[in-house]
Amino acid sequence: MTSINSFKNIHLSALFSIACDLHKKDGEFGFYKTWRNRLEHGIFSLTDNEYQSKVWQSENFAETTTEENFEKQTKHLLQLTRSAIFSFVFCVRKEIITNKENENDIG
């Protein structure tokens, strides 16, 4: 197994870090996967307040959150997505430059 650090590409490390944060069980933002699954299957609900959310969730076994929290977390997910896009682009750019440099050294 190759270590991610052996690639010497900080952007690849950033992508790995984002992926770890999104891990369903251990990641800080694993709840996004739960939300996505529940949204797909129609068992996700938005409520007006936290109390209403907890009551509805306990009675119906569905995922709920407040509209305010959903909006906040959605904005955060957009920021995370933007970071992932930039990291991916710069990761690919770095690999292309490195490969071209290696080809020039050989040829």
Buried (B, 14 or more C-beta within 10 A) or exposed (E): EEEEEEBEBEBBBBBEBBEEBBEEEEBEBBBBBEBEEBEEEEEBBEBEEEEEBEEBBEEEEBBBBBEEBBEEBEEEBEEBEEBBEEBBEBBEEBBEEEEEEEEEEEE
